[in-house]
Amino acid sequence: MNAKDISQVSNDLVVTIEYELTVDDEVIDTSEDEGPLTYLHGHDNILAGLEDELLGMKIGDSKNLMIAPDEGYGEYSEDAFMDVGRDEFTDDIPLEIGTGLHLTDLEGVEAYATIVGLGKETVKLDFNHPLAGKELNFMVKVIDIRAASKEEIAHGHPHFEDEPD
């Protein structure tokens, strides 16, 4: 059996990148803040479009990328709005325009919504991702590639030394 080639980004490898994300010429996120991003390639740990563009890169390679909305956070949808009764919200949730909410439906599906309107009896929620419909411009640099363990592949994400088993 041949050992997996770890000289370039491919599925089932743990990849570490430095990055900067800009949208409409504004820096939205950067690895300078939190440190490099480490992920398991091919396991939906990062945006599909970004993962596709990283495929085949080697340690030290850098690239400027444009990720279209359909490969990023999706197209903006006018149908992604919902009016919810004020009585559905607990007292600890600030009912203010701009408040972001992490919600879970009865089937356990998680969603993110933003309060965009307030009525007497209802709250209007926008389920579009804040970056929906936007072109994402990434500057990325691959700084490390390593083989993933069987456990990491089975779990679908990299493990780190300070994580409990």
C-alpha positions as a Python dict, from the first residue, in 0.01 Angstrom:
ca = {
    (1, 'M'): (0, 0, 0),
    (2, 'N'): (135, 343, -96),
    (3, 'A'): (144, 629, 152),
    (4, 'K'): (-85, 920, 64),
    (5, 'D'): (92, 1201, -123),
    (6, 'I'): (95, 1500, 110),
    (7, 'S'): (286, 1736, -118),
    (8, 'Q'): (-31, 1909, -238),
    (9, 'V'): (-382, 1976, -111),
    (10, 'S'): (-617, 1684, -170),
    (11, 'N'): (-900, 1500, 4),
    (12, 'D'): (-842, 1352, 350),
    (13, 'L'): (-545, 1578, 426),
    (14, 'V'): (-530, 1830, 708),
    (15, 'V'): (-452, 2169, 554),
    (16, 'T'): (-355, 2493, 728),
    (17, 'I'): (-402, 2825, 549),
    (18, 'E'): (-360, 3192, 615),
    (19, 'Y'): (-633, 3400, 454),
    (20, 'E'): (-798, 3736, 415),
    (21, 'L'): (-1160, 3768, 301),
    (22, 'T'): (-1280, 4091, 143),
    (23, 'V'): (-1629, 4171, 21),
    (24, 'D'): (-1701, 4493, -168),
    (25, 'D'): (-1344, 4609, -92),
    (26, 'E'): (-1397, 4569, 285),
    (27, 'V'): (-1197, 4319, 492),
    (28, 'I'): (-1457, 4088, 650),
    (29, 'D'): (-1232, 3824, 808),
    (30, 'T'): (-863, 3746, 832),
    (31, 'S'): (-646, 3479, 989),
    (32, 'E'): (-440, 3762, 1145),
    (33, 'D'): (-713, 3787, 1409),
    (34, 'E'): (-752, 3422, 1513),
    (35, 'G'): (-447, 3260, 1360),
    (36, 'P'): (-428, 3025, 1061),
    (37, 'L'): (-726, 2808, 970),
    (38, 'T'): (-676, 2430, 987),
    (39, 'Y'): (-936, 2207, 822),
    (40, 'L'): (-982, 1856, 679),
    (41, 'H'): (-996, 1884, 301),
    (42, 'G'): (-1291, 1718, 126),
    (43, 'H'): (-1517, 1707, 432),
    (44, 'D'): (-1719, 2029, 394),
    (45, 'N'): (-1525, 2207, 670),
    (46, 'I'): (-1496, 2523, 456),
    (47, 'L'): (-1690, 2680, 169),
    (48, 'A'): (-1717, 2450, -133),
    (49, 'G'): (-1580, 2711, -373),
    (50, 'L'): (-1280, 2783, -154),
    (51, 'E'): (-1209, 2413, -108),
    (52, 'D'): (-1223, 2358, -486),
    (53, 'E'): (-976, 2641, -548),
    (54, 'L'): (-728, 2510, -288),
    (55, 'L'): (-712, 2165, -448),
    (56, 'G'): (-362, 2097, -581),
    (57, 'M'): (-191, 2387, -403),
    (58, 'K'): (138, 2319, -223),
    (59, 'I'): (293, 2454, 96),
    (60, 'G'): (402, 2812, 29),
    (61, 'D'): (160, 2862, -262),
    (62, 'S'): (-60, 3171, -245),
    (63, 'K'): (-351, 3269, -458),
    (64, 'N'): (-612, 3543, -494),
    (65, 'L'): (-955, 3390, -549),
    (66, 'M'): (-1303, 3511, -628),
    (67, 'I'): (-1579, 3282, -503),
    (68, 'A'): (-1918, 3336, -669),
    (69, 'P'): (-2229, 3343, -448),
    (70, 'D'): (-2343, 2996, -555),
    (71, 'E'): (-2009, 2851, -431),
    (72, 'G'): (-2003, 3072, -121),
    (73, 'Y'): (-2301, 3161, 96),
    (74, 'G'): (-2564, 3122, -174),
    (75, 'E'): (-2773, 3364, -372),
    (76, 'Y'): (-2983, 3622, -189),
    (77, 'S'): (-3344, 3503, -173),
    (78, 'E'): (-3650, 3724, -135),
    (79, 'D'): (-3829, 3409, -11),
    (80, 'A'): (-3599, 3368, 290),
    (81, 'F'): (-3810, 3586, 520),
    (82, 'M'): (-4056, 3475, 785),
    (83, 'D'): (-4288, 3649, 1028),
    (84, 'V'): (-4282, 3486, 1371),
    (85, 'G'): (-4508, 3567, 1664),
    (86, 'R'): (-4344, 3772, 1939),
    (87, 'D'): (-4467, 3509, 2186),
    (88, 'E'): (-4224, 3257, 2028),
    (89, 'F'): (-3927, 3451, 2170),
    (90, 'T'): (-3801, 3416, 2526),
    (91, 'D'): (-3739, 3725, 2736),
    (92, 'D'): (-3361, 3688, 2710),
    (93, 'I'): (-3364, 3752, 2333),
    (94, 'P'): (-3333, 4123, 2252),
    (95, 'L'): (-3605, 4202, 2000),
    (96, 'E'): (-3409, 4464, 1811),
    (97, 'I'): (-3346, 4509, 1439),
    (98, 'G'): (-3007, 4362, 1353),
    (99, 'T'): (-3004, 4097, 1627),
    (100, 'G'): (-2862, 3770, 1495),
    (101, 'L'): (-3020, 3445, 1606),
    (102, 'H'): (-2901, 3084, 1594),
    (103, 'L'): (-3217, 2874, 1565),
    (104, 'T'): (-3295, 2503, 1565),
    (105, 'D'): (-3618, 2363, 1418),
    (106, 'L'): (-3812, 2062, 1547),
    (107, 'E'): (-3603, 1826, 1331),
    (108, 'G'): (-3278, 1962, 1477),
    (109, 'V'): (-3180, 2160, 1165),
    (110, 'E'): (-2984, 2470, 1260),
    (111, 'A'): (-3028, 2804, 1087),
    (112, 'Y'): (-2910, 3161, 1130),
    (113, 'A'): (-3152, 3450, 1105),
    (114, 'T'): (-3141, 3825, 1154),
    (115, 'I'): (-3425, 4034, 1292),
    (116, 'V'): (-3513, 4282, 1018),
    (117, 'G'): (-3856, 4407, 1125),
    (118, 'L'): (-4071, 4445, 1434),
    (119, 'G'): (-4448, 4457, 1438),
    (120, 'K'): (-4700, 4472, 1723),
    (121, 'E'): (-4743, 4095, 1727),
    (122, 'T'): (-4473, 3963, 1494),
    (123, 'V'): (-4099, 3971, 1433),
    (124, 'K'): (-3972, 3956, 1073),
    (125, 'L'): (-3670, 3728, 1032),
    (126, 'D'): (-3429, 3718, 737),
    (127, 'F'): (-3278, 3370, 688),
    (128, 'N'): (-3032, 3483, 418),
    (129, 'H'): (-2671, 3455, 532),
    (130, 'P'): (-2531, 3808, 579),
    (131, 'L'): (-2295, 3739, 285),
    (132, 'A'): (-2559, 3581, 59),
    (133, 'G'): (-2542, 3712, -296),
    (134, 'K'): (-2192, 3853, -244),
    (135, 'E'): (-1874, 3774, -433),
    (136, 'L'): (-1611, 3662, -183),
    (137, 'N'): (-1252, 3765, -253),
    (138, 'F'): (-994, 3555, -73),
    (139, 'M'): (-619, 3589, -50),
    (140, 'V'): (-499, 3246, 68),
    (141, 'K'): (-161, 3093, 143),
    (142, 'V'): (-107, 2725, 223),
    (143, 'I'): (126, 2702, 523),
    (144, 'D'): (100, 2333, 614),
    (145, 'I'): (-30, 2001, 485),
    (146, 'R'): (-27, 1677, 680),
    (147, 'A'): (-183, 1333, 663),
    (148, 'A'): (-507, 1296, 857),
    (149, 'S'): (-547, 1018, 1111),
    (150, 'K'): (-814, 753, 1064),
    (151, 'E'): (-1006, 912, 1352),
    (152, 'E'): (-995, 1257, 1192),
    (153, 'I'): (-1127, 1115, 865),
    (154, 'A'): (-1399, 920, 1049),
    (155, 'H'): (-1501, 1230, 1247),
    (156, 'G'): (-1479, 1460, 943),
    (157, 'H'): (-1257, 1725, 1103),
    (158, 'P'): (-901, 1771, 1229),
    (159, 'H'): (-813, 1702, 1591),
    (160, 'F'): (-580, 1922, 1789),
    (161, 'E'): (-346, 1834, 2076),
    (162, 'D'): (-542, 2036, 2331),
    (163, 'E'): (-874, 1867, 2244),
    (164, 'P'): (-1010, 1603, 2481),
    (165, 'D'): (-1043, 1253, 2327),
}
